Amino acid sequence: MTSSDALWDLPAAAPKRAAAKRPPSRKGQQKPAEKDPVARIVVDVPLAHLDRTFDYQVPDKLDADAVPGCRVRVRFAGQLVDGFLVERASTTEHKGRLAFLERVTSPEPVLSPTLYGLARRVADHYGGTLMDVLRLAIPPRHAKAESEPARERAEVTEAPSAQAWQRYQFGGSFTEALRAARQAHAVWQALPGEDWPARLAELAALAAASGRGALLVVPDHRDLTRVHDACVRVAGEDAVVALSADTGPAERYRRWLAVSRGSVPIVVGTRAAMFAPVADPGLFVVWDDGDDLHVDPHMPYPQVRDVLALRAHAQGASFVAGGFARTAEAQLLVETRWAHPIVGSRDELRKAAPRVTPVGEDFDVARDEAARVARLPSVAFEAARQSLSAGAPVLVQVPRRGYVPALACGQCRTPAHCRRCAGPLGLPGGAGADVAHAPSCRWCGTPEAHFRCPACGSARLRAVVVGAKRTAEELGRAFPGVPVRTSGAREVLASVPGRPALVVSTPGAEPVAEGGYGAALLLDGWALLGRQDLRAAEETLRRWMAAAALVRPSSAGGRVVVGAEAPLAPVQAMVRWDPAWHAERELAERRELGFPPAVRMASVEGTPEAVAALLAETELPPSAEVLGPVPLTEPDEEGRSERERALIRVPRGDGRALASCLAAAQAARAARKETAAVRIQLDPLALI
């Protein structure tokens, strides 16, 4: 992103000509509007080669309702389709006769020029189409909610105290910038035990008190409830609205209209709220930007952090990426000096952090009789017993089942990578194959018959297959008389009382304990670290720190036991509570190996013929490197795979060019009416 990037990134206009004046019409014939009779419409058609505006005539009977941003119905290719009116004009580039608008579905201007420009930029960034983004940005219409009158804008007249931000280096400077309505970008590393919803609410209220809006985006509904309640306590109920897909179509549209009409200055929401049309925004916040819930599963697969950064840059607003850990993408923002770090001092960290103890799980389980019964190493068993004796609950984090097997060094367990492109190694035949195969790269397909670990020099490989077999029943046998509660996919707890109990949770579902947990047991570290994922180490540290942040400080007896060996980088980052060091190290390694976010990468998936044809006809940037394609499905009897994937990587400076050429290739395929679908995704989370 550079300051020269324009929000309205539209092609150069050809010389326009005035709309032809029509002769006096016969009875019943439509007349064009006297002023600005040309309407430029974005039609809701799922074809990439139609990603532009089309000109129509506005009949005089619809002149008053056909306002820029409204929903319309037009006849397109012989069918009635929905669309949005982008602007009215007096000239047109079309040489033939213009068709009339069929009707105005609603005169409500839901597509503002700012939202239109944002959708265009996001589509260009991810190689998608404008309508793909608008479907995500604008909720379906609900007539009854739309007919309700707009309420007056709620004002936040008194700025809250920001004293708690003085615990952080540059925290005071950032709050002063918000108070003065100045632009500032930051990556916030929250201290353990921090009441982060209250801190975000203070930032939002500071922006609102300066006369500007604030948008806070969190991963899930539990975080949404906490942040919304905190904002209500600081700014008042009328000044805050929560946007979430689970509120129902009518209520969701009602709340979205309140934002679009400028009635509320503070907006809190989950992923879909990243496009919320906040009036005069002064602050954009994403909490826990590494959570995969922040990536929309629909085309063009936008990520909340990237969209909010685009909005902050284009609209002159402040930006905060907050969390207990730090992602490589956030570290890139810091290293490029687009954002500045807000971290606690070492003295504040020592006061707030629990004591972290790593363990080597194989040795501890083998030597301890109690651990054999409870599947707990002795140090974890002792930490849990001390916490329960002190009257505090214990958090037990157990990884989910079903992680994909990975290949790692049989000596030191370092993940195995390809020598050609540094991609992950895998077994082509999969587990249980009748014929043995040499390991091969899952990115470029190159076989690796003579593997040698770069860390220890070993030639042995091992499959990392570790499942989550600890259950609440086993813990109940190890701690008789202690209640055991579970929080996971079927039932996620929001909070638990501060009484002795064992709380077994999967990563991301940890409930908040009243007064904090006395101990946290982070078990089966290799099940997380050994996943076949580029972000395995980063994601493991993020999940560990999110759980450990719920534990009391070490001065109050709080302990965290990590079920992994001490020399590992994520464990060292946990012990020192230094995620910035780990993010810096992770980014440096990815830059050396050519991994995102140091580069931009695109994934192209489809049938072998479709992928090969698209790669052959696409004019990629000169710096592009194509890896693969490799099969995604098992080959049939003839050795053919139903689906393949190719990866294309370019330097970050050529990311926009890569997105543009892939979008052009998709448009050409759509114009030819190709039947075989090809899925294109830029900056995918899953590269393996």
Salt bridges, closest charged atoms under 4 A:
ASP5 OD2 - ARG121 NH2 3.94
ASP9 OD2 - ARG656 NH1 3.53
ASP44 OD1 - ARG135 NH2 2.82
ASP51 OD2 - ARG120 NH2 2.83
ASP55 OD1 - ARG40 NE 3.46
ASP63 OD1 - ARG88 NH2 2.69
ASP82 OD1 - ARG73 NH1 3.04
GLU87 OE2 - ARG40 NH1 3.37
GLU102 OE2 - ARG75 NE 3.66
GLU108 OE1 - ARG261 NH2 2.97
ASP124 OD1 - ARG120 NH2 3.26
ASP132 OD1 - ARG135 NH1 2.84
GLU146 OE1 - ARG141 NE 2.84
GLU148 OE1 - ARG254 NE 2.90
GLU155 OE2 - ARG153 NE 3.65
GLU176 OE2 - ARG179 NE 3.62
GLU194 OE2 - ARG167 NH1 3.28
GLU194 OE1 - ARG199 NH1 2.90
GLU202 OE2 - ARG199 NH2 2.81
ASP229 OD1 - HIS228 ND1 3.76
GLU251 OE1 - ARG254 NH1 2.70
GLU251 OE2 - ARG255 NE 2.91
ASP280 OD1 - ARG212 NE 3.42
ASP288 OD2 - ARG542 NH1 2.67
ASP289 OD2 - ARG305 NH1 2.77
ASP291 OD2 - ARG542 NH1 3.90
ASP296 OD2 - ARG271 NE 3.55
ASP296 OD1 - HIS298 ND1 2.93
ASP306 OD1 - ARG305 NE 3.43
GLU329 OE2 - ARG535 NH1 2.72
GLU335 OE1 - ARG591 NH2 3.43
ASP347 OD1 - ARG350 NH1 2.88
GLU348 OE1 - ARG167 NE 3.39
ASP362 OD2 - ARG413 NH2 3.26
ASP364 OD1 - ARG367 NH2 3.33
GLU369 OE1 - ARG372 NH1 2.78
GLU382 OE1 - ARG385 NH2 2.44
GLU448 OE2 - ARG419 NH2 2.88
ASP524 OD1 - ARG470 NH1 2.12
ASP533 OD2 - ARG531 NH1 3.58
GLU538 OE2 - ARG535 NH1 3.89
GLU538 OE1 - ARG590 NH2 3.30
GLU539 OE2 - ARG542 NH2 2.65
GLU539 OE2 - ARG543 NE 2.97
ASP578 OD2 - ARG576 NH2 3.65
GLU586 OE2 - ARG590 NH2 3.33
GLU589 OE2 - ARG585 NE 3.53
GLU605 OE1 - ARG643 NH2 3.96
GLU617 OE1 - ARG672 NH2 3.00
GLU625 OE1 - ARG649 NE 2.99
ASP636 OD2 - ARG640 NE 3.98
GLU638 OE1 - ARG640 NH2 2.73
GLU674 OE2 - ARG672 NE 3.15
ASP683 OD2 - ARG600 NH2 2.85
